Amino acid sequence: MKIRLSRKGWVVIPAALRKKYHLKPGDELRVVDYGGVLALIPVHPDPIPAGIGLLRGEDSLAQAIVEEHAREREHDESRLRVG
């Protein structure tokens, strides 16, 4: 999708994208330069509640680490018995 920069430096975000990302007049966007690629990132008015649960998965990371550690210990002990 192409857009054009105005003489004043304005850009118009196409209606389909405004609708898709729920952008309304007055919303704030951050412009981020990713090494030659510009990105428009919506700024949430209250980022703390917006981020709650963002990294939550179905499995417990702590439990996965404990299980992996037990498997490694078991593997090391079996190598010591053979050697």
Summary of the structure (lengths in Angstrom):
residues: 83
radius of gyration: 24.3
end to end distance: 63.5
largest distance: 76.1
contacts: 119
relative contact order: 0.07
helix: 40%
strand: 12%
